[in-house]
Amino acid sequence: MRQAVDVLAVFDIGARSPRPIRFKVLEHGIKTTVKVSDISNIEWLGAGGVTRIEYDCTTVSDGHHIKYKLLYFYHECRWELQMS
């Protein structure tokens, strides 16, 4: 499942990619803010002229670790959440 999300990210000077801090996801008709606890891997991918960055992330919620991917479509400045 993929969903477009609003992301607060930091664009550090000299860094190759933006660093997501938190994002808003729509759950049951309500927007919820999710803090990105950890980024375990960042991978640049490209195919068909579309460059995207995949972030393997973890969030801690109620003592549970939730893993997901944040996708940043570089040329479109657009974020998507991908859940397994």
Secondary structure by P-SEA (a helix, b strand, c coil): cbbbbbbbccccccccbbbbcccccccccbbbbbbbccccbbbbbbcccbbbbbbbbbbbcccbbbbbbbbbcccccbbbbbcc
